[in-house]
């Protein structure tokens, strides 16, 4: 799967996802740091890449209609420790890759991760 990590996602996730066979680019690696959401999104569409982000602006299903793109994984945790975030996302891509082709919203409630898929 072709994936793009937003600048708010640990770059160390690149290695974990690459080991699972994914083609991973980063906003930081492509020199897109500080660019607008619109510019990041345009690049994702151009490259046909799923976006992993912590940016709530990408949760608007009217603006980012499921099925019109490669997918969005929105991660929202109260205390997003890098190791926990990497482990969770690696697990999701290892076990539920096809679900990520939609819009997946991950959030933490009472210290328990939750996932919502938007179709």
Backbone torsions as a table, in degrees:
resi	resn	phi	psi	omega
1	UNK	NA	143.3	176.6
2	UNK	-89.9	123.9	-172.5
3	UNK	-128.7	144.6	170.7
4	UNK	-123.9	130.2	176.4
5	UNK	-95.9	125.9	176.3
6	UNK	-67.6	166.2	-176.9
7	UNK	-66.8	-15.1	-179.5
8	UNK	-94.2	10.6	177.6
9	UNK	-112.3	135.3	-178.5
10	UNK	-56.7	130.3	179.7
11	UNK	-64.0	-22.8	179.1
12	UNK	-63.7	-14.1	175.9
13	UNK	-69.3	-21.3	179.1
14	UNK	-55.1	-48.6	-177.6
15	UNK	-62.0	-45.4	-178.7
16	UNK	-61.2	-45.1	-178.7
17	UNK	-72.4	-34.9	177.7
18	UNK	-64.2	-40.2	177.6
19	UNK	-62.7	-25.2	176.8
20	UNK	-85.6	2.6	175.8
21	UNK	94.5	12.9	-178.7
22	UNK	-92.6	151.7	176.9
23	UNK	-95.8	105.7	-170.0
24	UNK	-113.2	127.4	171.2
25	UNK	-116.1	157.4	177.6
26	UNK	-124.2	150.5	174.9
27	UNK	-59.1	-42.4	-179.4
28	UNK	-63.8	-48.0	-178.6
29	UNK	-63.6	-26.6	-179.7
30	UNK	-94.4	6.9	178.2
31	UNK	69.9	28.7	-178.0
32	UNK	-102.6	8.8	-178.9
33	UNK	-57.6	133.3	178.2
34	UNK	83.1	-2.8	178.7
35	UNK	-74.3	162.2	-179.6
36	UNK	-70.3	158.9	175.9
37	UNK	-56.2	-40.1	-179.4
38	UNK	-59.5	-42.4	179.6
39	UNK	-68.0	-41.1	177.8
40	UNK	-62.6	-45.4	-178.4
41	UNK	-64.1	-41.4	178.7
42	UNK	-59.4	-40.8	178.9
43	UNK	-67.1	-39.7	177.0
44	UNK	-61.2	-44.0	179.1
45	UNK	-64.7	-43.5	-179.6
46	UNK	-60.0	-40.7	-177.8
47	UNK	-90.4	-4.8	-177.0
48	UNK	55.6	51.5	-177.5
49	UNK	-113.3	142.4	170.4
50	UNK	-72.3	138.5	180.0
51	UNK	-104.0	130.1	171.3
52	UNK	-108.4	123.6	-174.1
53	UNK	-148.8	164.4	170.4
54	UNK	-110.9	7.0	-175.5
55	UNK	-83.2	113.0	-178.2
56	UNK	-61.1	-21.8	179.0
57	UNK	-58.1	-26.7	-179.6
58	UNK	-81.8	3.1	179.1
59	UNK	-86.8	-6.1	-178.6
60	UNK	-74.7	100.4	-176.1
61	UNK	-71.5	-13.5	174.1
62	UNK	-77.2	-37.8	-179.5
63	UNK	-79.9	-36.1	-178.7
64	UNK	-120.0	69.0	-172.7
65	UNK	-60.7	122.0	177.4
66	UNK	-53.2	139.8	-179.1
67	UNK	92.1	-11.6	-179.5
68	UNK	-100.3	7.4	-176.7
69	UNK	-156.3	177.1	-177.2
70	UNK	-73.8	-17.2	176.7
71	UNK	131.1	158.7	176.4
72	UNK	-135.3	131.3	170.8
73	UNK	-113.9	110.3	-179.1
74	UNK	-101.1	120.9	-176.3
75	UNK	-109.0	124.3	178.4
76	UNK	-134.0	106.1	177.6
77	UNK	-123.6	150.5	178.9
78	UNK	-64.9	-41.5	-179.1
79	UNK	-136.6	81.1	-172.1
80	UNK	-75.8	80.5	175.3
81	UNK	-63.3	137.7	-175.5
82	UNK	-56.1	-47.4	-177.0
83	UNK	-63.3	-44.1	179.5
84	UNK	-63.9	-40.8	179.6
85	UNK	-64.2	-45.8	179.1
86	UNK	-63.1	-44.4	180.0
87	UNK	-62.7	-43.5	-179.4
88	UNK	-65.2	-49.0	-178.7
89	UNK	-65.0	-38.7	176.6
90	UNK	-60.8	-43.0	179.4
91	UNK	-62.9	-43.3	179.9
92	UNK	-62.9	-43.8	-179.5
93	UNK	-71.1	-29.2	178.9
94	UNK	-73.1	-38.7	-171.3
95	UNK	-106.2	-20.1	-173.6
96	UNK	-138.0	39.4	-175.3
97	UNK	-54.5	-42.8	-177.0
98	UNK	-64.6	-30.5	178.2
99	UNK	-67.2	-28.7	-178.2
100	UNK	-71.4	-10.4	180.0
101	UNK	-75.8	-4.9	174.5
102	UNK	-101.8	-150.9	172.8
103	UNK	-107.8	116.1	-180.0
104	UNK	-110.8	131.5	176.7
105	UNK	-115.1	121.6	179.1
106	UNK	-108.9	132.1	177.4
107	UNK	-146.7	166.0	-177.3
108	UNK	-112.2	132.8	178.2
109	UNK	-138.8	121.2	-176.6
110	UNK	54.1	44.2	179.1
111	UNK	61.8	22.6	179.4
112	UNK	-124.7	124.1	-179.6
113	UNK	-70.8	140.0	178.0
114	UNK	-124.4	153.5	178.9
115	UNK	-130.1	134.6	174.2
116	UNK	-127.1	127.0	176.9
117	UNK	-101.1	134.6	175.7
118	UNK	-108.1	123.8	-179.7
119	UNK	-108.3	NA	NA
